[in-house]
Amino acid sequence: MSALAPFALEIGLGGLLLVVFVAGLLAGGEDRRGIAWLATLGVLILGIWSIGLPPAGPALGGMFVQDGLAIFAKRLFLAATFIGLLAGLSQSDRAFARRSAEYHLLLLGSLLGMLVLASARDLILLFVAFELMSIPLYVLAGFLKGDAGAVEASLKFFLVGSVSSAVMAYGLSFVYGAAGTTDLARIAAVGGSPLLTLGLTATLVGLAFKIAAFPFHMWVPDTYEAASTPFVAWLSVAPKAAGFVAIFRVFLEGGDERAAAWVPGAALLATVTMLAGNLMALPQQNAKRLLAYSGIAQIGYMLVGVAAGSASGTAMVLFYLVAYVFGNMGAFLVVEALARAEGSEATAAFRGLAQRSPLLALAMLLFLLSLGGIPFVAGFWAKLYVFWAAAERGLYWLVLLGAILTVVALFYYLLVAKRMYIEAPERQGRVPVAPTLAISVALCAIGVVALGLYPKAVVMAALRVAAQIF
């Protein structure tokens, strides 16, 4: 049994996948939403189990590790997946009721890819895990086949994702050619060479597609707007976190000297991503597209921590990812609640929300303040810490630019707040919110407030993880 200890969560999730598959075969009728409950409870159990999961030694000849970074990331993936599945329990679309087994098998399959990716320390396993994570996402984006917009968005997502995978595979082949090994630990010890640099640069471009950094973001707005919102809430955080874990493994793990070589490239990527994301968010009138471009800008802020190329920068990116899960998922889920009631995802639908549903408006305000970096909610500490880490490395110009663009971002965040609290409502009456969706929003709000009031526990955990990386 000790030989299987490193694979505990993966084996548990594999068992859940099998149970969901069999339940889908046995279930009859048009409404199969009981399978959704089964998948949600299974992920909750795995998440609780992961809390006490200890690190384990390397497996598969060092290809698979269950270290601090892997455990931290897996807990984050499971938490985000639980919130996304819980919010999706009340989806009224007939396709989700009839094809619930397919939906949850695909989503859990993608989650399995993330869990394996977090532990991958080999180029081959890393690439296979990335594809296991990515391929189900293309199908899920177009799950509502009757919607032409969803099909188009799914196709665009697939084409861009395929190109990114090809570029990444091309880069990894150069890395192998230069290093003569697929073991990331041994690659870290190899001296710099033009071929290795070219391979790692192509790999970074492929990963930039995955995390939706500019100019590799073109799939994000259309996919977010067309796909179902609970899925988009999860898509906007979990795969991005997996992408950052891969960046840490490939580019930072192994020491300060190796990480320092990638500071200029990461700083440039952070600069253009922050600029483009915030500027393109300004004219948006659709709430999901606004949050899509906002998410691109948030990736830019996280890349500021990567550009620091230090243990503290890496730790603060990990903390930022935790804060981002609660803030961004919460905002998308409030949009979903309002869209179900009003039939619109436009920012105009938020008019007078504070008068109609004060708690829902308060939750959205907390999420917007967190994304905007206002004291004292989770996003404030996240931005402060990544800027601090960059300043420690002398990247004052990048910190100044990030601070200026944070102020720019407040314009479109507070525009939504203005609609909720100052403008008159177009309709009267409370906005109805399904119980499971309300619980999901509440969990996100609690996370944003708790991390804002007491960030120390997560910060210290992230620092311990980052110290092991370096």
Summary of the structure (lengths in Angstrom):
residues: 470
radius of gyration: 21.1
end to end distance: 30.5
largest distance: 67.6
contacts: 1798
relative contact order: 0.10
helix: 79%
strand: 3%
